[in-house]
Amino acid sequence: MDRLNRSNGKDGVSEMLHTLRIRTTVFCRSDMLAPWGFAVKSHGRAAFHVILEGRCRLDVEGVGDPVFLETGDLVVLPRGPGHTLRSDEKAPVEWLDDILARTPPVNGRLRYGGRGARTDIICGVFAIEDREALPVLKAIPTVALVRRAEGASWLSPVLELLKAEVGSFEPGADSVAARVADVLLLQALRHADQGAQGTGAVFDAQVGTVMRLMREEPNRAWTVSRLAREVSSSRSSLTERFRDATGMPPMRYLTRLRIATAARQLGGSTATLAEIAERVGYGSDIALSKAFRREMGLSPRSYRLASPAGGANGRASK
C-alpha cells in the first residue's frame, strides 16, 4: 500500500522520529493556585509541561533567561534538566517530590498552592529506549517551546484530547492519554527552533541520509569513505557535519546504533549471539560480546537475562 503522505525523510530529525521508541509516559494534571512553585531535579528523561489555563514562569538549569508560559503553550525539555515552575518570581518553591508525598494526587490530579489565580497544568516524563536517538536529542534545544499563539494549528485539538483523557474513568483512558502525550513529544521535537545554536545541523539532508543508510543496513561494512560516496560528499566534510549534528563522528554513531540494535534483539528474540552479530555487522559473537560490554557495561548474556523475557531468551544467548 502506498503512503498517502510523504516527507523527504532525509533529515536527522526524520531519522530520529522513525526509530524513536517511547517506553513509558508518566503524567499528572495539576490545579495550582497562586502563589505556588515547584522544582524538579535533573533526571535525564524527556519532560513536558502543557499549560491548559493560566500562566507561569519556567526556569531551567543552564538557561539564563526565564521562559514565560501562557494558556495553550507546550514546552518539552528533551534531556530532563533540573527546572522550576512558579506562579511568579517571588512565589515560594518546594521540591515536587515533597509536594507529591505530602499531598498525593487524587484521581490523577494534584491540587496545590494558595488562594490566588489558577493555573491548570499537565506535566509528564518520557522514557526513550533508543540509544541511537540520544545523540540527536542532544542537538535539539534544551527548551523546545511550542506556542499556540504563534500558529501551531495542531496544538489545540491535541491538547483538548489530552485534557479530556487525563483523569478520565473511561476504559483505556490511560493508554489514550499516553499515546496523545507521545504525539506532543514528537511534534515538539519536529518544531524545535532550528535557529537555536547548534540545532541547524540536525536538519542536514546528507546527515539524515547517512543515518538512514546505517539504520537500514547495520551489517554492511561501512567506512567514512563509503558513506561519503553515498551522499556525494568528502570524508572531511561529512565527518564535520555529522559531528555538528550528533556530537560524534559517523563511525562512533554506527557503533552505538549497532549495539542498540543488538540490545533490542537480545531482549526481544531467541536469536543466538552469533546470529545477532551477523545481523548488526560484527564478524563473530566474540567481537560483538566485547563491543557490547564496552558500550553497555555488561555482557550480552547478562543483558538478555535481565530483560522481561530473559528467562526464555537466555537459553539461546550462546
Salt bridges, closest charged atoms under 4 A:
GLU15 OE1 - ARG215 NE 2.82
ASP31 OD2 - ARG109 NE 3.00
ASP31 OD2 - ARG111 NE 3.82
ASP31 OD1 - ARG118 NH2 2.96
GLU53 OE1 - ARG118 NH1 2.84
ASP59 OD2 - ARG57 NE 2.75
ASP73 OD2 - ARG147 NH1 2.56
GLU89 OE1 - ARG57 NH1 3.99
GLU94 OE2 - ARG102 NH2 2.94
ASP120 OD2 - ARG29 NH2 2.57
ASP120 OD2 - ARG109 NH2 3.89
ASP120 OD2 - ARG118 NH2 3.30
GLU129 OE2 - ARG23 NE 3.84
ASP130 OD2 - ARG21 NH1 3.25
ASP130 OD2 - ARG264 NH1 2.76
GLU132 OE2 - ARG264 NH1 3.13
ASP182 OD2 - ARG179 NH2 2.83
ASP204 OD2 - ARG241 NE 2.76
GLU216 OE1 - ARG212 NH1 3.23
GLU217 OE2 - ARG220 NH1 3.54
GLU230 OE2 - ARG220 NH2 3.48
GLU295 OE1 - ARG131 NH2 3.38
GLU295 OE2 - ARG252 NH1 2.28
